[in-house]
Amino acid sequence: MKARIAFGLIITLFVLALPTNAGGKEQLQKYFSNTAAKVKATVNPTEKRAILNESFQTMSGALDKVEGSGLISKDDRAGINRFKSALLEKQDELAGRNGYLRISDEQLNAFSDYVVQDMEQADLIISISLITLLLIAIVLILLIK
């Protein structure tokens, strides 16, 4: 009887954990999707760059806060560092630094779509644990408001 209850509890935890993990990942993807929508709704290329750059900086700030909290594991810290590296590459590409060609004004809408797709397909987010993913989403929400 105890084994059956324990087994049922484990199955329930797995079932409940899957939507929560997806919800945390969806929050981060939604953040980048909203940024892309703002970029596309803006006509001025300078403003588009500012929106993208601010978005990258806000996400980097959220990652820094979570990383500095001391509440995350070594594996999560490595996942956050990979995610931060990917964001830095996007910032460098946007600005034309560190060997990247600067994204032209005409390509900013396409670049914002590329960022959304890249973050949706990134295994970086998946390698971060559920707790850390939710912490990032919470800090991000707090930084935006």
Salt bridges, closest charged atoms under 4 A:
ASP64 OD1 - LYS84 NZ 2.76
GLU67 OE1 - LYS84 NZ 2.77
ASP92 OD1 - ARG97 NE 3.12
ASP105 OD1 - ARG49 NH2 3.05
ASP113 OD1 - LYS40 NZ 2.38
ASP118 OD2 - LYS90 NZ 2.46
